């Protein structure tokens, strides 16, 4: 199954973007941003459309079973593998597995200093090349490998502290290096224990707290950076510029993009202004690109049709309630996290004669018990044919 994994990361990206005319053959100009030849530009010049009609009617709600030994505090990461959800809870520092019906299967929680135990669980990875669950212990700088039944296989030392990682082949990894390693590049590619590529040098510690993401699409990797409009890919174990998102008048100021150091206080002042920032949740399908971005603290969706080279953006809601950004995407299916309060509010907004999604939500609201405190997974698709004005 070709799946996409979404991995939340924070790293610093250094850009030296030029507004001057370039005489080199491998560069082209797009206003004040220098694009490498082959970089595709996507224009998002209008927004705030209601995109709710783009959600197909075959929505599914998956209630995660709540038991004393499987109470989830906060879903930091979800991975779909081997017909199971693997959920990293960064509150309990545990990994839970559920089947696709929401039935609890297993909890990986082995805090300690002995063999097969961890001190500080920071991130998880499903290595589909050897069918193992990998847990990064930031406290000991170890990666622990487990069979999917929880049996500890091996432990290996890592070279530096990092915040997140994923595998893209046998003994091949991408690491986002943590902020307390400022002398290193923030993004490292490792092959058989040796660093083969490194990018994005940090000049100051403030930068590393700007949120970024990596998404995987059919063995292709896309990197997004909160203070940039560029999308990068990992191809042939090298980082390459792939897309540029042009927001027109709502682009980040060039003085921000041109800085080698971005003070966190200065940057987050932009959040309350009319700039589009924090491009994230980037997925590349055959005909469409989808991603989210933030404007004045509101998260908006963007959908780009490659065939007609047009894009639309705005809010996606169900019964008047916003859907949170997807935490995972697999086989054209999105997965978002909601809770029982969302279900109850949506049920109130449903009309009496609603025989579709509203009827389903009202029925679900009656089935939720007081002790059903775990999050709910919302599973949905976009409609196949999207109309662009």
DRENVEXKOL-646723 format. One record per residue (C-alpha): chain; x, y, z; residue number from 1. Coordinates in Angstrom, 2 decimals, padded with zeros to 5 digits. Example, Ala and Ser with C-alpha at 12.3 -4.5 7.8 and 13.67 -1.06 7.14 Angstrom:
 ch       u       v       w   i
  A  012.30 -004.50  007.80   1
  A  013.67 -001.06  007.14   2
This chain:
 ch       u       v       w   i
  A  000.00  000.00  000.00   1
  A  001.39  003.33 -001.00   2
  A  000.98  005.57  001.97   3
  A  001.95  009.02  002.98   4
  A  003.39  009.80  006.39   5
  A  003.19  013.00  008.00   6
  A  005.95  013.93  010.38   7
  A  005.85  017.07  012.42   8
  A  009.35  018.68  012.67   9
  A  011.04  021.98  013.57  10
  A  014.21  023.04  011.79  11
  A  015.81  026.21  010.48  12
  A  016.05  027.00  006.80  13
  A  018.53  029.54  005.50  14
  A  017.54  031.35  002.33  15
  A  019.51  033.87  000.39  16
  A  016.76  034.99 -001.96  17
  A  017.72  037.59 -004.52  18
  A  015.71  040.31 -006.25  19
  A  018.48  040.94 -008.78  20
  A  018.39  039.71 -012.34  21
  A  020.40  036.51 -012.64  22
  A  022.58  035.84 -015.63  23
  A  022.91  032.14 -014.88  24
  A  021.13  029.64 -017.12  25
  A  019.87  027.52 -014.23  26
  A  017.86  030.29 -012.57  27
  A  014.74  032.24 -013.44  28
  A  013.15  035.25 -011.77  29
  A  009.73  035.44 -010.13  30
  A  009.39  038.99 -008.82  31
  A  011.79  039.16 -005.86  32
  A  012.25  035.43 -005.45  33
  A  014.91  033.46 -007.24  34
  A  013.69  030.13 -008.57  35
  A  015.86  027.37 -009.92  36
  A  015.03  026.19 -013.40  37
  A  012.38  023.49 -013.23  38
  A  010.75  024.87 -010.09  39
  A  006.98  024.93 -010.58  40
  A  005.08  028.02 -009.46  41
  A  001.62  027.73 -007.92  42
  A -000.40  030.94 -007.62  43
  A -002.85  031.38 -004.74  44
  A -004.14  034.87 -005.41  45
  A -007.69  034.54 -003.98  46
  A -009.00  032.82 -000.89  47
  A -011.73  032.56  001.71  48
  A -013.98  030.46 -000.49  49
  A -016.19  027.88  001.17  50
  A -014.68  024.57  000.11  51
  A -017.02  022.38  002.17  52
  A -018.63  021.01 -000.99  53
  A -015.31  019.36 -001.85  54
  A -015.70  016.80  000.95  55
  A -017.25  013.60 -000.37  56
  A -020.21  012.10  001.46  57
  A -018.46  008.87  002.43  58
  A -017.09  010.28  005.71  59
  A -016.16  007.81  008.43  60
  A -015.73  008.39  012.16  61
  A -013.46  006.01  014.08  62
  A -013.89  006.11  017.86  63
  A -010.69  004.99  019.55  64
  A -011.54  002.61  022.35  65
  A -010.99  004.08  025.82  66
  A -009.73  001.79  028.58  67
  A -007.66  002.51  031.70  68
  A -004.51  001.26  029.95  69
  A -005.09  003.16  026.68  70
  A -006.03  006.73  027.56  71
  A -004.54  009.05  024.95  72
  A -003.56  012.53  026.15  73
  A -002.55  014.14  022.85  74
  A -002.11  012.67  019.38  75
  A  001.27  013.86  018.17  76
  A  001.60  011.46  015.27  77
  A -000.36  008.76  013.44  78
  A  001.07  006.15  011.09  79
  A -001.01  003.59  009.18  80
  A  000.73  000.28  008.67  81
  A -000.24 -003.39  008.49  82
  A -003.97 -002.57  008.82  83
  A -003.37 -000.71  012.10  84
  A -003.14  002.82  013.45  85
  A  000.07  003.49  015.38  86
  A -000.49  006.55  017.56  87
  A  002.23  008.45  019.41  88
  A  000.91  010.20  022.51  89
  A  003.41  012.83  023.62  90
  A  001.69  013.23  026.99  91
  A  002.01  009.66  028.25  92
  A  005.13  009.07  026.11  93
  A  003.53  005.90  024.77  94
  A  002.67  004.35  021.43  95
  A -000.78  002.81  021.01  96
  A -001.95  000.52  018.22  97
  A -005.58  000.21  017.14  98
  A -007.26 -001.67  014.33  99
  A -009.24  000.20  011.70 100
  A -012.44 -000.22  013.72 101
  A -010.91  001.65  016.65 102
  A -010.38 -001.42  018.84 103
  A -007.36 -001.19  021.12 104
  A -004.61 -003.69  020.32 105
  A -001.44 -002.85  022.20 106
  A  000.46 -000.21  024.14 107
  A  004.20  000.31  023.79 108
  A  005.29  001.92  027.03 109
  A  008.67  000.84  028.36 110
  A  010.15  003.72  030.29 111
  A  013.35  002.90  032.12 112
  A  017.05  002.42  031.63 113
  A  017.19 -001.31  030.98 114
  A  017.39 -003.22  027.68 115
  A  014.51 -002.33  025.40 116
  A  013.51  000.63  027.58 117
  A  013.61  004.36  026.91 118
  A  014.07  007.44  029.09 119
  A  012.44  010.12  026.90 120
  A  010.40  009.04  023.89 121
  A  010.67  011.86  021.34 122
  A  009.52  010.40  018.01 123
  A  008.46  007.17  016.31 124
  A  008.88  005.70  012.86 125
  A  007.46  002.63  011.17 126
  A  010.29  001.20  009.10 127
  A  008.37 -000.51  006.31 128
  A  011.62 -001.90  004.89 129
  A  012.02 -004.30  007.81 130
  A  008.54 -004.11  009.38 131
  A  009.62 -002.65  012.70 132
  A  008.49  000.09  015.05 133
  A  011.40  002.42  015.78 134
  A  011.39  004.62  018.86 135
  A  013.83  007.47  019.34 136
  A  014.93  007.91  022.94 137
  A  016.21  011.46  023.23 138
  A  017.35  010.82  026.80 139
  A  019.97  008.28  025.74 140
  A  020.33  009.20  022.04 141
  A  019.28  005.69  021.04 142
  A  016.93  004.30  018.41 143
  A  015.16  001.19  019.67 144
  A  013.67 -001.25  017.17 145
  A  010.70 -003.47  018.02 146
  A  008.73 -006.10  016.18 147
  A  005.12 -005.05  015.77 148
  A  004.18 -007.40  018.60 149
  A  006.38 -005.38  020.97 150
  A  009.44 -007.64  021.05 151
  A  012.66 -005.62  021.35 152
  A  015.04 -006.41  018.47 153
  A  017.99 -004.06  018.83 154
  A  019.22 -000.66  019.97 155
  A  021.65  001.60  018.18 156
  A  023.34  004.83  019.15 157
  A  022.68  007.99  017.16 158
  A  025.23  010.67  016.37 159
  A  023.39  013.75  017.65 160
  A  020.22  014.86  019.35 161
  A  017.35  015.21  016.91 162
  A  013.61  015.94  017.05 163
  A  012.18  013.70  014.35 164
  A  013.18  011.10  011.78 165
  A  011.91  008.74  009.12 166
  A  013.28  006.00  006.92 167
  A  013.40  006.01  003.12 168
  A  015.24  002.71  002.54 169
  A  017.20  000.01  004.28 170
  A  019.54  001.83  006.68 171
  A  018.55  005.18  005.14 172
  A  017.14  007.95  007.31 173
  A  016.25  011.63  007.34 174
  A  016.90  013.43  010.63 175
  A  015.79  016.85  011.79 176
  A  018.56  017.86  014.14 177
  A  017.52  019.42  017.44 178
  A  018.09  023.03  018.46 179
  A  020.81  022.15  020.97 180
  A  023.12  021.18  018.11 181
  A  023.49  024.64  016.55 182
  A  026.85  023.82  015.00 183
  A  025.19  021.25  012.74 184
  A  022.99  021.55  009.72 185
  A  019.37  021.12  010.75 186
  A  018.49  018.48  008.19 187
  A  020.63  015.40  007.73 188
  A  020.43  012.44  005.38 189
  A  022.04  009.26  006.70 190
  A  022.96  006.11  004.81 191
  A  024.37  003.09  006.65 192
  A  025.40  005.22  009.59 193
  A  027.19  007.91  007.54 194
  A  025.89  011.40  006.75 195
  A  025.51  011.72  002.98 196
  A  023.82  015.11  002.78 197
  A  023.06  018.04  005.08 198
  A  021.06  021.22  004.66 199
  A  019.84  024.38  006.35 200
  A  022.53  025.69  008.68 201
  A  021.24  027.42  011.80 202
  A  022.85  030.75  012.60 203
  A  020.77  031.37  015.71 204
  A  018.70  029.29  018.09 205
  A  015.55  031.38  017.61 206
  A  014.96  029.93  014.15 207
  A  014.54  026.33  015.11 208
  A  011.19  026.88  016.79 209
  A  009.43  027.82  013.56 210
  A  007.29  024.81  012.66 211
  A  008.06  022.76  009.58 212
  A  006.97  019.45  008.14 213
  A  008.00  016.54  005.98 214
  A  005.40  014.52  004.13 215
  A  005.97  011.30  002.22 216
  A  004.09  010.55 -000.98 217
  A  004.78  007.23 -002.66 218
  A  008.42  007.26 -001.58 219
  A  008.84  010.94 -002.44 220
  A  009.53  013.39  000.38 221
  A  008.37  016.99  000.54 222
  A  009.78  019.57  002.96 223
  A  007.93  022.71  003.97 224
  A  009.23  025.56  006.10 225
  A  007.12  028.00  008.10 226
  A  009.05  031.06  006.95 227
  A  009.28  030.15  003.26 228
  A  007.07  029.67  000.22 229
  A  009.27  026.94 -001.23 230
  A  008.56  023.22 -001.28 231
  A  011.62  020.97 -001.46 232
  A  011.87  017.31 -002.36 233
  A  014.31  014.55 -001.56 234
  A  015.34  012.91 -004.82 235
  A  018.31  010.62 -005.28 236
  A  019.13  011.37 -001.64 237
  A  019.53  015.08 -002.43 238
  A  017.35  018.08 -001.61 239
  A  015.89  019.83 -004.65 240
  A  013.63  022.83 -005.11 241
  A  010.29  021.58 -006.47 242
  A  007.48  024.17 -005.99 243
  A  007.09  027.83 -005.19 244
  A  003.77  029.01 -003.70 245
  A  003.00  032.56 -004.83 246
  A  000.49  034.30 -002.56 247
  A  000.79  037.60 -004.37 248
  A  000.31  040.54 -002.00 249
  A  000.12  038.13  000.95 250
  A  003.62  036.75  000.43 251
  A  005.96  037.09  003.38 252
  A  008.01  040.32  003.23 253
  A  011.22  039.89  001.28 254
  A  013.23  041.20  004.23 255
  A  011.99  038.20  006.23 256
  A  012.72  035.72  003.45 257
  A  016.17  037.18  002.91 258
  A  017.25  036.95  006.53 259
  A  019.69  034.28  007.56 260
  A  018.39  034.53  011.09 261
  A  014.72  035.01  011.91 262
  A  014.06  036.16  015.47 263
  A  011.14  034.19  016.82 264
  A  009.45  037.28  018.28 265
  A  009.72  039.23  015.03 266
  A  008.48  036.30  013.02 267
  A  005.42  035.57  015.12 268
  A  004.34  039.19  014.84 269
  A  003.48  038.26  011.26 270
  A  000.85  035.83  012.53 271
  A -001.55  038.67  013.32 272
  A -000.89  040.46  010.02 273
  A -002.29  039.69  006.60 274
  A  000.49  037.37  005.46 275
  A  000.19  033.74  004.45 276
  A  002.62  031.61  006.42 277
  A  003.20  028.07  007.71 278
  A  002.68  026.06  004.53 279
  A  002.10  022.52  005.77 280
  A  000.33  019.20  005.16 281
  A  001.64  019.12  001.61 282
  A  000.47  016.15 -000.49 283
  A  001.20  015.51 -004.15 284
  A -001.31  013.36 -006.03 285
  A -001.51  012.49 -009.72 286
  A -003.87  015.36 -010.60 287
  A -003.95  017.51 -007.46 288
  A -001.74  019.12 -004.87 289
  A -003.24  019.86 -001.46 290
  A -001.74  021.80  001.42 291
  A -002.71  024.13  004.24 292
  A -001.42  027.53  005.29 293
  A -002.16  030.10  007.98 294
  A -003.57  033.60  007.62 295
  A -004.28  035.70  010.74 296
  A -004.20  032.53  012.88 297
  A -006.77  030.84  010.61 298
  A -005.77  027.63  008.85 299
  A -006.88  027.51  005.22 300
  A -006.80  024.72  002.65 301
  A -005.42  025.06 -000.88 302
  A -006.12  022.69 -003.75 303
  A -004.20  022.95 -007.01 304
  A -005.29  021.13 -010.18 305
  A -002.21  020.24 -012.22 306
  A -004.27  019.66 -015.36 307
  A -005.70  023.18 -015.59 308
  A -002.97  024.80 -013.45 309
  A -005.48  026.54 -011.21 310
  A -005.89  026.67 -007.46 311
  A -008.63  027.44 -004.96 312
  A -008.30  027.98 -001.24 313
  A -010.51  028.51  001.78 314
  A -012.18  026.72  004.66 315
  A -013.43  023.15  004.74 316
  A -016.22  022.51  007.23 317
  A -018.68  019.80  008.16 318
  A -022.01  021.07  009.49 319
  A -020.46  024.46  010.11 320
  A -017.44  023.20  012.05 321
  A -013.87  023.44  010.76 322
  A -011.97  020.24  010.07 323
  A -008.52  020.25  011.60 324
  A -005.55  019.82  009.24 325
  A -004.89  016.22  008.24 326
  A -002.45  014.42  010.49 327
  A -002.02  011.66  007.91 328
  A -002.95  010.81  004.33 329
  A -002.98  007.45  002.62 330
  A -004.38  006.29 -000.73 331
  A -006.13  009.66 -001.29 332
  A -007.81  009.42  002.13 333
  A -007.27  012.16  004.72 334
  A -007.21  011.55  008.48 335
  A -007.89  014.32  010.98 336
  A -008.35  014.31  014.75 337
  A -011.58  015.52  016.40 338
  A -013.15  014.90  019.81 339
  A -016.54  014.13  021.32 340
  A -017.30  017.84  021.79 341
  A -016.90  018.34  018.04 342
  A -019.42  015.53  017.44 343
  A -021.92  017.03  019.88 344
  A -021.67  020.50  018.35 345
  A -022.00  019.10  014.83 346
  A -025.08  017.12  015.90 347
  A -026.69  020.35  017.13 348
  A -026.09  021.93  013.73 349
  A -027.72  019.04  011.88 350
  A -031.20  019.60  010.50 351
  A -034.06  017.31  011.41 352
  A -034.51  016.16  007.80 353
  A -030.78  015.62  007.20 354
  A -030.44  012.05  005.93 355
  A -026.75  012.23  005.09 356
  A -023.75  013.16  007.22 357
  A -025.96  014.91  009.76 358
  A -027.94  011.76  010.48 359
  A -024.71  009.80  010.95 360
  A -023.31  012.39  013.37 361
  A -026.52  012.57  015.40 362
  A -026.51  008.80  015.77 363
  A -022.85  008.86  016.77 364
  A -023.53  011.55  019.39 365
  A -026.06  009.25  021.09 366
  A -023.54  006.39  021.17 367
  A -020.70  008.32  022.81 368
  A -020.53  007.57  026.53 369
  A -019.11  009.70  029.31 370
  A -016.04  007.51  029.59 371
  A -015.32  007.72  025.82 372
  A -012.60  010.31  026.30 373
  A -010.15  009.29  023.60 374
  A -009.85  011.28  020.37 375
  A -011.87  010.38  017.29 376
  A -010.31  009.86  013.87 377
  A -012.16  011.54  011.00 378
  A -011.58  009.73  007.71 379
  A -012.60  011.53  004.51 380
  A -011.89  012.14  000.83 381
  A -012.19  015.01 -001.56 382
  A -014.64  014.74 -004.45 383
  A -013.15  013.40 -007.66 384
  A -014.06  016.34 -009.90 385
  A -013.28  019.81 -008.57 386
  A -014.73  022.78 -010.43 387
  A -012.53  025.85 -010.81 388
  A -014.03  029.21 -011.66 389
